[in-house]
């Protein structure tokens, strides 16, 4: 008996929609088994069945050769299955230590005993070099740290089967390297890992075998060492995918967006998150702000788009000072924003897809008359966008945004923003957590904006994306711009040095 998990002929339906259609997955003990598929292919649903969050309509699950019934996550934990979810399930006003022992507390005479737990957590943290602060509040730590807390939660419960649902979608390149090391270490200790991802480089790096799902169906399982990235992406999308961005020479025009001497205080500390930053984005140009997460890029975008107050400086759009304008007026003036946190700033999760698609235009004559919404017009418009941008969901325009896959939520935001024909598109991590097919599509959309003579301000942590997509790169380090670079003249390694603060070369002539 070599399989630690067998999921045989699993079918999971939501209404008429089959999220998993007769899927079989077999995982060997001590392997990293990657689960690959486009957004909405059914990967997370399948893992939610294994973790007891959903009950399948058909099929059986075997753990170490025995058929089991997993009614809820507590059953899964009893069987040694742990899961790190794509959107972390942590309590924000708990400390790190409280979050890890939640549901596994030691209580004596009705009093919480934390000493042993603290000792075990710190030992685990040392062993995997996690460097966590047990007394920090979840709301105050970075996403990378939150993920470590989720992993410690599984290790604290002594789980042997670990499910990682897109664990790298929110991490910096350095954190991803650390995570890969941890995964290799866990497997060496005899644990088995299911790794959901659509980053082919990562599968090549850590996975032994890989099973591919497409549109809810099982396509096949391959040995990673014997398969090229091109072959994997073709299995996943069902057609050949161009992994390189194709674009013509840039032909820049006048400045569309000008940022002058922007200074923004940090929310977390007294220091400035953005220090006296100035730059211009021109027509027909993709300017990328590169940097390691947490060097002021988020605050810079919040300041420009109006989500955070400025301490000083100006934002000029097509020659007009828009610094103090409302967010709606900035939209009307031609600013589009694809935010980094699609749940917090991009969508109203409990609204339908069609409502989300008109969030910035519902007040125009096209969609309302005398203050009453024209629902037919909204529905028709939503249908057009769904078709044009290939947004997939179980109930089309009436789907609730919360129930859509991350990639399709992202496509909805991009459809809404780009369809308004903006002057400048501010895209922050636009392909975070997307599959190769969707990445190729979104990159094409951004290049099309640039080729139509619009300006694009891209903020990305993915070095490949920065090098592939941008016409010019400015690097932010500790709130300042430390370099203004031409992607054709530098290497990825050099860019990494600027991002880490090891090199500076800023010209003030911008």
N, C-alpha and C positions, 0 to 999 in steps of 0.2 A: 504493500500500500504506500504509494509515494505522494499522493495529493493531500495537502493539509486542508484545502478547501475545494469542494466541487459544487458548482451551482449548475444544476442540470435542467435544461429546457424551461428557463424562467420566463414567464410572461407577466407583465404588469401594465394594466390599463388605467387610464383616467378618462372616464366616459367612453367615447368611441375611439379615443386616441391611444394607440399602443406605444408606450414609451419604451418598453422592452418586449421584443417579439421573438419568443423561443430562443433565448440566449443560453449558451453553455460556456462556463468559465472554469478552468482547472488550474489551481495554483500549487506548485511544489513547495515542500518545506525548505526554508533557507534560500528562497530566491526573491529577487525584486521582479515582480510581474507588472509590466506597464499595461495600462488600459488606455487605448488611444481612440480618439474619435472627434468629429466636429462638435461645435456647440449644439446641444440639443440632440446628440446621437443616443443619449440614454445612459451615459456612464455614471452620472451621479445617482440617477434613479436606481440602477442596478446595485450600487454600493449602499444606498439607503435600504434596499431590500435585505442585503446581507447584514446591515447594522440594526435591523429590526424597526426602522422608522416606517417602512411600508410593508404590507403583506402582499405577496404575489398571488395572481389569480391561478397560475399553473406553475408546476415545476417543484423540484426539491433541492434542499441544501444539505450537503454532508460536510462535517468537520472531522478530520482525521478518520474518514471512512464510516462515521456514524451519521445516520439521518437525524437532523435536528429541526426543531420549530423555534424560530426566533421571533417572539411576539413584540419585543421592545428592546431598546438599547441596554437595559439592565441584563436581559438574557444574553445579549451579544457580549457584554462585559464578562459575564459568568463563563462564557465559552472562550474567553481570552481574545475577543475582537475589540480593537479600539479604532477610533476614526478621528482624523483631523479634517474638519469641514472646510469647504472653499471659503465660506463667510464664517469667521470664527464664532463659536458659541461660548462667549465669555461674559461674565457679569462685570459691567464697567466700574461699579463702585466697590468691588471686592479687591483685596490685595492679590498678588501673584500666588502666595501660599494658600490663601482661602480658596482661590479658583481651582488650584490643583487638587485639594482634598475634598472639594465639594462632592457630596454623595458618598464619600469614603471616610467620613470624620470618625475620630476616636473620641468617644464620650464616656466620662466616668461620673456616676452620680449626677447626671444631667449637666455636667460642666464639660466644655470643649477642651480636650487636651491636645495642644499643638506641638509639644516639644519633640516627640518622636517623629511626627510628620515633617517638621522643619528639618530634622537631622537627615531623614531619608531624601527629602527634596534636594537639600544642599549636596548630598553625596551624588545623587543623579546628575545634578547640574555640573558638578566638578568633573564627573566621569565623561560627560559629553561636551565639556568646555562651553557650557551655555551662558555662563556669567550672568545669571539672573539675580535681581534684587528681590528677595521674597516679600519685602514689605512695601514695594512700590504698588501703586494702584494701577489696575488694567488701563484705566482711561488716560494714564500719563505715559504709557510705554509705547514704543514704536510697533508697527505691524510685525516686523521681524521678530521682536521680542514676544509679542502675543502668540506668534506661531510656536515659539519655543515652549511657551507655557502649555499650549495644546499638546505638544509632543510629550512634555513631562507628565501631563495628566495621564496619557496612555501608559507611560513607563511606570508611573506610580501605582497604577492598577495591575502591574505585571502582565500586560497583554502580550500575547505571542504573535497575533496576527494584526498587523497595523495597516490601516487604510489611509493613504494620503490623497485627499481630493484637491488636485491642482495646488500643491503647496507652494509653488514658486511664483504664482501669478502676482503676488504683491511684494516680492523680495528684490533687493538690489543684487547685482551680479556677485558681489562678495558673499552675501548671505546665502545665495544659491549654492556656491561652492562649499560653504560650511555644511549646509543641509545634506548635500551629496555625500560628504564625508560621514556624517552621522548615519545616513541610510546604509552605507557600506559597513559601518561598525555594527549596526543592529543586526544585519544579515549574518555577519561573521559570528555573532553570538547565538545564531540559530533561530532568530525571528524571521517571519515571512512578511513581505511587504507588497501591498497592491498600490501602485503608483498611477493615479489618474493624471494625465497631462496631455497637452498637444504640442509641447516643445520637443522637436525631434532630437535636438542636440542632447537634451537631458536623458532621453530614452537611451541614446547611444552610450552615454556616459555611465549610467548606473543599472540599466535593466538587463536581465538575463533573457527573458522572453517578453513578447508583447502581443496582446490580443486586441483586435481592431473591431470597433462597432461602427455601423453607418446607418443612420435613420432608424435606429431601434433594432437593427438586425446584426447578428454575429457574422463577421466577414472571414475571420481566420486568426490563427496564432502563429507567430514566426519567431525564429531565433534571432535576436537583435544583431549578434555579431555577423550573421550571414546576409543581412538585408541593408540596402542603402536607404538614406533618408528619402530619396526620390521615390523609391518603391513604397516606403511606408506612407508617404503623403498621398500617393495615388490610391493605395488601399483605403485610406481614410476618407478621401474626398470623392473618389470614383472617377477622377480624371487627372491628367497631368497638371501640376501646379508650378508656376514660375516662382522660385524662391528668391529671385533677385528683383529689385524694383527697376522698371524700365522708365527712363525719363530723358527728355531732350536737354540740350544745353539751356541754361537759364538766360532769360532776357529781361533783367529787372528794370522797373520803371521808377516812378516817384515813391517816396515813403508813404505808406498807408497808415501805419501805426508808429507813433514816436513816443518813447518813454523817456522822460527827463528827470534825472536826479531823484529817483524813487527811493524813499526810506520808509520801512514798515516795521513797527515793533512786533516782537514775537508774542504769541499768546501765552507761551509757557514761561518765559523769563523776561527780565527787564531789558535784555539786550535787543538790538535791532536784528530782525530776521533778514531784512533786505537793506543793504547799505549803499545809498547813493548810486543806484543802478541807472544807466542810460543806454538805450540802443534804438535802432530803427528797423522796421520790417518793410520791405519794398514790394510793390506790385510784382507778381511773377516770381516770387522768391519763397522758398521754405527755409525759415530760420529756425534752427533747433537750439533750445536751451538744454544743455547736457549737464549732468552732475550726479553725484551720489545722493540718494534720498536724504532729505533733511538739511539741505544746504540753502534753503530759502526759495526754491523754485515754486513750491505750493503757495507760499505767501505772496510771491511776485504775481502769480496768476490771480489769486484772490484780490489783490490790490488793483490790478488792471481791470478785472471784470466787475469790481464793485462788491465782492463778497466780504471784503475786509477794509477797514478805513486806512487811509494813507496818513503817515505822519508828515511827510513833505514830498514835493515833486508833482509832476504833471503827466497826464496821459492825453495825447493828441491823436485824433482819428481823422484822417483826410483834412488836416489843417484846422480842425475844430477842437477846442479844449473840452474834453468830456469828463474831466477829473471828478467833478461834483455831480454829474448827472445820475439819475436813477438807473437801475439795471434795465428796466424796460426801455428807457430812452437810448441806452447804449445799444440794445438790440435793434431798435428802430434805425439808429445811425449806421448799422451794418456790422455789428460785432456778433460773432457766433462763438459759443464756448462748449467744448466737449470736456466735461469736468473729470478729474481723476477719480472722484468717489461717485460712481454712477447712482448709488442708492441714496446718498445724502443730498447731493446737489444736482443730479441729472434727471431723476424721475420721481413722480409721486407713486409709490409702489402699490397703493391700494386703488389707484385709478386704472381704467382700462387703457389698452394700447392706444385707441383712437383719441382718448382724452389727453394722454401724454404727448401725442404727436401735434396737438394744437395749443400746447401750454403757452407759447409765445405769440400766438396769432388769433386766439379765440375771440379777442375783442375787436377784430377788424370786420368790415362790412361783409366780407366773404362768409364769416362763420356766425354772425349775430345780426339781429334786427331788433331795434328798440330794446336792447338788453336781453333779448331771448335768444338762446343758442339755436342755430340751424343744424339739427342733428343729422339730417340727410346729407348736407354739404360736408359735415365733419366725417361722416362715414365714408363717403365717396373719396374724399381726400386721403383718408387713412388707407383705403384699399389701394389707391395709386402708389402711395409710398411703400406699402408692404410688398407690392409687386416689384417696384423699381429697386428697392434695397434688399430684396429677398429676406424679409424678416419672418422667421418661422415661429409659430406658437400654436397651441392646441385649438384655440377658438378664434383665430384671425384677429380682426380689429377689436373684438369684444373681450379678448383675453385680458386677465388682470396682470399688470406688469410684474408683480411679485412672483408669479408662477412661471415666468419665462426664464430660459437659460441665460446666464451672464452674457454670452456672446450676442444673443438676440436683443437683450436689453441695450447693449452697446450700439447695435445697428440701429435701433429705434432712435436713440439720441442723435446719432450721426445723420440719420435721415431728416429728423426735425431741424437740425442746425443747418445742414448744407442746402436744404430745399428752400430756405429763405433767401438764397442768393446773396450771402454776406460779402462785405468788403474784406474782412479779416476773419480767419478761422483760428481760434486758439484751441489747440488740441493737446490735452494732457494725457499721457499714457493711452493713446486712443486704441491700442491693440492689446492692452493688458488682459491676459486671460482668454485670448481668442485663438482659434485654430488657424492653420496655414491658409485654408481657403478664404476665411473671413479677413485675415491679415492682408492677403494679396488684394482683396476687394477694397478694403479701407485705404490702403496705400494708394491704389489707383484713384480713388475718389479725391484724396488730398492732392495728388499730382495733377488731377484734372482741374482742381481749383486754381492751382498755381499756373497751369497752362492757359487758363481763362483770364489770366492777368490779375487774379486775386492774391492776397497775401496770406501766408500760413505761418503761424507761430506754433512750433511743435515743442512739447516738453516731454522728454523720454529718458528712462533709465536704461533702456536696452541698447547696448553699444552697437549691435548690428543694425538696429533701426535707425539710430543716429547717423551712422556712416552711410547707410544705403539711401536714406530718404532726403537728407538735408542738402541745401545748396551752400549754407553757411552755418557754422556752429559757434555759439558763445557758451563758455563753460562757467558755471557758478560754483564757487567754493566759499563756504562760510558767509553767504549773503552778498558776496561781491562777484563781479565778472572778472575772471582772471585770464581769459584768453578769447580771442576772436579768430576762428580758424577756417581754413578751406578744407573740406573733407577729402578733396583729391590730393592734398599735399601732406597729409599726416597718416600715421598708422593707428590702429585700434589701441596698441600699447601706449603710444604717445598720448592719445586722448585720455586713457586711463590715468596717466601720471598727472595731467592737469586736473582731472576730477578728484584725485586724491590729495591735491594741494602740493604735490611735489614739484610742480613747474608752474611758472607764471609768465605771461607775455602779453600784457594788455596794452593796446595802442589807444591813445585817447582821441584819435581823430574821427572814429565812428561816423 
